Amino acid sequence: YTVSRISPETISPNEIHLIVNLPENAQMFVNGNATTSTGKSRHFVSRDLVAGQSYRFDLKMVVEQDGVPVEKQKVVVLESGRGEEVTFEGLVAKDPVE
């Protein structure tokens, strides 16, 4: 995976923004909770945070490869008022065969 920063000018001091890039058909979990968003790029915002405090996000992506679930994880620690873009690499989503 790769990680890059999001411009802080666009983020409130009481928010954290995460953009996660992954295969379109992957399941995404944040801190153990399944998310409902879909697509290749998913944007998550945590609001009403304490300015200047650090927060931990456990990211997990699960995608099926050749009939087998493949899981990748990443831990991101960010201070409020910041954002990060995370890309899970090395997996190619295949269209289902009908």
Disulfide bonds with the S-S distance in Angstrom:
none
